[in-house]
Amino acid sequence: HGAGSGRGSGSSRPSEGFALCVLAQFGLNLVIVGFEEAYSLFCASRPSGLGLGPSDISASLTPLSLSLLLWPLAFPRLERAIGAAACFQQGVSLFLLASLATPLL
């Protein structure tokens, strides 16, 4: 078999890696959307939540808004500097830390 036949031992690796990346991104986005919705409800509810008013909830969401605004500007430089895989791993790690720190804020 020639090099261009696509039947080599590593020919399925790129598609498997791509599928894993898409699956990881899907899971991350699902967690982010769920977190945003649950966080707002937790902040607003009175019996078991924080019972915050609209202005307090919006103030607590300001860091998220700033990160969503600035990330598209910072990502290209960061991706070129450390690579796509490291950028994704660092982003997930920072998101995990921010999620864990949110109740403390």
N, C-alpha and C positions, 0 to 999 in steps of 0.2 A: 504494500500500500504506500502511495506517495504521501508527501508531507501535506498536500492540499486535499486529501480525501476526507478529512474530518473524522476518521475512525481511530485516531491515536488515543493513548491512555488519558490524556488531559483534555480531550475535546469537550467533555461534558462539564468540566469544572467551571468555566466562565458562566454558563447558564445556571448552574447550581448556586454559584456565588451571587449572581444577579437576583435569583429567586429569594435567597436568604436575605439579601439587602432590602428587597421590596417588602418582604414579610416583616423584617425588623422595623422598617419605616412605618408600615401599617400599624404595627403594635404600638410603636411610640406615639403616633398621631392619635390612636384610639385612647391611650392613657392621658395624653395632653387634653383632649377635648373632654373626656370624662372628668379629669381633675378640675378643669375650668368650670364646668357646670356644677359639680359637687361642691366646689369651694364657695361659689356664690350662694348656693342654697344653704350651706353650713353657716356662712357669715350672717345671712339674713334671718334664719329661723330662730325663734325665741326659746322654745322649750328645751331643746337639746343642743342648740348652736350658740353662736356668739351674740345674736340679736343686734347686729350692727345696722346702722342706717345707710342709705344709699351713698352719702358722701364718704363715709368711712370705708365702705366696700370699694368704691372707685379709687380711693387713695391706696388701699392695699393692693389693688391690681395695677397700679402705675408701673412698678418695676417690670411686670410682664409686658405691658404695652411698650415700654422703652426697649426691652430686649427684642420684641417682634419688629420694631422700627429699625433698630441698629443692626440686627443680625444679617440681613441681606447685603448691607454695606461691608460688613467685616468678613463674611464668609469667603469671598473670592481670594482675598489676601491670605487668610488663614489656611485655606485649602491648598494654595500654592506653596505655602511655607512648610506644612507638616504632612500633606497628603490627605486624600479623601477618607481613607479608613480611619486614620488617627483623628481626623476632625470629627467624624461621626462618633467615635468612641469617647472623645473628650466632651462632646456635646451631650451625649447620654449621661455621662458621669456628672456633669454640671447640672443637668436637669434633675437627676436623682438627689443631689445635694440640696438644690433649691426646693424640691418637693418635701424633703425631710425637714427643712428649716422653716417652711411656711407656717406651721402652727406656732412657732416661736415668734414670728414677726407680728 
